[in-house]
Amino acid sequence: MSVNLIKTIQENLGFPPLKKIDPNTLQPVTDPDDVITNKFSQAAIPAVLTALYNFVQTDEGAIAFLNNRYSTDWVGKIFDDNRKEAIQTISAYAEQSKQDPVAKMNAIANEAVKVAKENLAADAGIKEVKSFFGNQRSSILLYLPAELKMGELLHDNTLDDNTNKMEGPISSLMQSIGAAFTNPVTDEEVKNK
């Protein structure tokens, strides 16, 4: 993996560093004197990237990504029917109930699309997009707060599994084995067999 998408987006958009989620407490890992300076970015960046990952795992989503079809409303597309609930959940976590985070969330999604395309070959297709985001999945999930329940919202309960928050040689091996079994196959590949 040549780029760490979550850290690149955090840096490019000028947000403070994100905190990894402790697999035991399911809370951001902080020092006793440390405070999460921006709860919005802690929630929104991993949530938007998780939803974008989930979206591009379909052929239609990967094509939309390649064509940058939803550049003005990625949030509406990647969260689909759960758009309103996702926005409310992120706002509640960030303690910003009076603010509308959609513009910032769309900026995160657009930056993710831009960075991903910069790291994909010019002739990248559906399979390369799925693979790129598949390779980013484990680093994204390390920062995804469990309170957001993105797995429920995106209909993929593996996203909320606390084993995704674990690091180390055994955890990495297990995650790579899991990724090998979930590596997406495109409709085109199925038709060609």
C-alpha positions as CSV (number, residue, x, y, z in Angstrom):
1,M,0.0,0.0,0.0
2,S,1.7,3.2,-1.2
3,V,-0.6,5.6,0.6
4,N,-2.4,5.7,3.9
5,L,-5.7,7.2,2.7
6,I,-7.1,8.1,6.2
7,K,-3.9,9.9,7.3
8,T,-3.5,11.7,4.0
9,I,-7.0,13.0,4.0
10,Q,-6.7,14.1,7.6
11,E,-3.5,16.0,6.8
12,N,-4.7,17.4,3.4
13,L,-7.8,18.9,5.0
14,G,-6.0,20.2,8.0
15,F,-7.7,18.2,10.7
16,P,-5.8,17.2,13.9
17,P,-4.4,13.7,14.0
18,L,-7.0,10.9,14.5
19,K,-6.8,8.5,17.4
20,K,-6.9,4.8,17.0
21,I,-9.8,2.9,18.7
22,D,-8.8,0.6,21.5
23,P,-10.2,-2.9,20.7
24,N,-10.9,-3.5,24.4
25,T,-12.7,-0.3,25.4
26,L,-13.8,0.7,21.9
27,Q,-12.8,4.2,22.8
28,P,-10.2,6.4,21.1
29,V,-6.7,5.7,22.6
30,T,-5.6,8.8,24.4
31,D,-3.0,9.7,27.0
32,P,-4.3,10.9,30.3
33,D,-3.5,14.5,29.5
34,D,-4.7,14.2,25.9
35,V,-8.1,15.2,24.6
36,I,-9.6,14.5,21.2
37,T,-9.4,18.0,19.8
38,N,-11.8,17.4,16.9
39,K,-14.5,14.8,17.5
40,F,-16.1,15.7,14.2
41,S,-13.0,14.5,12.2
42,Q,-12.6,11.5,14.5
43,A,-16.1,10.4,13.5
44,A,-16.5,11.8,9.9
45,I,-13.3,10.8,8.2
46,P,-13.4,7.1,9.1
47,A,-17.2,6.9,8.6
48,V,-17.1,8.5,5.2
49,L,-14.1,6.4,4.1
50,T,-15.9,3.3,5.4
51,A,-19.0,4.1,3.5
52,L,-17.0,4.9,0.4
53,Y,-15.1,1.6,0.7
54,N,-18.5,-0.2,1.0
55,F,-19.9,1.7,-2.0
56,V,-17.1,0.9,-4.4
57,Q,-17.3,-2.8,-3.6
58,T,-20.2,-3.0,-6.1
59,D,-19.5,-2.6,-9.8
60,E,-21.9,0.3,-10.0
61,G,-20.2,2.1,-7.2
62,A,-16.7,1.5,-8.6
63,I,-17.9,2.9,-12.0
64,A,-19.5,5.9,-10.3
65,F,-16.2,6.4,-8.4
66,L,-14.2,6.3,-11.7
67,N,-16.5,8.8,-13.3
68,N,-16.7,10.9,-10.2
69,R,-20.4,10.9,-10.8
70,Y,-21.5,12.1,-7.3
71,S,-18.9,14.9,-6.7
72,T,-21.6,17.2,-5.3
73,D,-23.3,14.7,-3.1
74,W,-21.1,11.7,-2.3
75,V,-22.7,11.6,1.2
76,G,-26.1,11.0,-0.2
77,K,-24.9,8.2,-2.5
78,I,-22.5,6.3,-0.2
79,F,-24.9,6.3,2.7
80,D,-27.9,5.9,0.5
81,D,-31.2,5.3,2.5
82,N,-29.3,5.9,5.8
83,R,-28.0,9.3,4.9
84,K,-30.0,11.2,7.5
85,E,-29.2,8.7,10.2
86,A,-25.5,8.7,9.4
87,I,-25.4,12.5,9.5
88,Q,-27.2,12.6,12.8
89,T,-25.0,9.9,14.3
90,I,-21.8,11.8,13.3
91,S,-23.2,15.1,14.6
92,A,-24.2,13.5,17.9
93,Y,-20.8,11.9,18.3
94,A,-19.1,15.2,17.5
95,E,-21.5,17.1,19.8
96,Q,-22.5,19.4,17.0
97,S,-26.2,18.9,16.9
98,K,-26.8,22.5,15.6
99,Q,-24.4,22.2,12.7
100,D,-24.9,20.5,9.4
101,P,-21.8,18.4,8.6
102,V,-22.8,17.4,5.1
103,A,-20.5,20.0,3.3
104,K,-17.5,18.8,5.4
105,M,-18.4,15.2,4.8
106,N,-18.7,15.7,1.1
107,A,-15.3,17.5,1.2
108,I,-13.8,14.4,2.9
109,A,-15.3,12.2,0.2
110,N,-14.1,14.4,-2.6
111,E,-10.6,14.5,-1.2
112,A,-10.7,10.6,-0.8
113,V,-11.7,10.3,-4.5
114,K,-8.9,12.7,-5.5
115,V,-6.2,11.0,-3.5
116,A,-7.3,7.5,-4.6
117,K,-7.3,8.5,-8.2
118,E,-3.8,10.0,-7.8
119,N,-2.6,6.7,-6.5
120,L,-4.4,4.6,-9.2
121,A,-3.1,4.0,-12.7
122,A,-4.6,6.2,-15.4
123,D,-6.2,3.2,-16.9
124,A,-7.5,1.8,-13.6
125,G,-10.8,-0.1,-13.8
126,I,-13.3,-1.6,-11.5
127,K,-11.1,-4.3,-10.1
128,E,-8.3,-1.8,-9.3
129,V,-10.7,0.5,-7.4
130,K,-12.1,-2.3,-5.4
131,S,-8.6,-3.5,-4.6
132,F,-7.3,-0.1,-3.6
133,F,-10.1,0.5,-1.1
134,G,-9.9,-3.1,0.0
135,N,-6.2,-2.5,0.9
136,Q,-7.2,0.6,2.8
137,R,-10.0,-1.1,4.8
138,S,-8.0,-2.3,7.8
139,S,-6.3,1.1,8.4
140,I,-9.6,2.9,8.1
141,L,-11.3,0.6,10.6
142,L,-8.6,1.2,13.2
143,Y,-10.0,4.8,13.6
144,L,-13.7,4.1,13.2
145,P,-15.5,4.8,16.5
146,A,-17.8,1.8,17.5
147,E,-20.4,4.2,18.8
148,L,-21.2,5.2,15.2
149,K,-22.4,1.7,14.4
150,M,-21.4,2.0,10.7
151,G,-21.8,-1.7,10.2
152,E,-25.5,-1.5,11.0
153,L,-25.9,1.6,8.8
154,L,-24.1,0.1,5.9
155,H,-25.5,-3.4,6.3
156,D,-22.1,-5.0,6.9
157,N,-21.6,-6.0,10.5
158,T,-18.0,-7.0,10.0
159,L,-17.2,-3.3,10.0
160,D,-18.1,-3.0,13.7
161,D,-16.2,-6.1,14.7
162,N,-13.6,-5.1,17.3
163,T,-11.0,-7.4,15.9
164,N,-10.6,-4.8,13.1
165,K,-9.2,-2.5,15.8
166,M,-6.4,-4.9,16.7
167,E,-2.9,-4.5,15.5
168,G,0.1,-6.8,15.6
169,P,1.5,-9.8,13.6
170,I,-1.3,-12.2,14.4
171,S,-4.1,-9.7,13.9
172,S,-2.5,-8.5,10.7
173,L,-2.2,-12.1,9.4
174,M,-5.9,-12.8,10.3
175,Q,-7.0,-9.6,8.6
176,S,-5.0,-10.4,5.4
177,I,-6.5,-13.9,5.3
178,G,-10.0,-12.4,5.7
179,A,-9.2,-9.9,3.0
180,A,-8.1,-12.7,0.6
181,F,-11.5,-14.4,1.0
182,T,-13.5,-11.2,0.6
183,N,-11.5,-9.9,-2.4
184,P,-14.3,-8.7,-4.7
185,V,-14.9,-10.3,-8.1
186,T,-16.5,-8.1,-10.7
187,D,-19.6,-9.0,-12.7
188,E,-17.4,-9.0,-15.8
189,E,-15.1,-11.6,-14.4
190,V,-18.0,-13.9,-13.5
191,K,-19.4,-13.5,-17.1
192,N,-16.0,-14.4,-18.6
193,K,-15.8,-17.7,-16.7
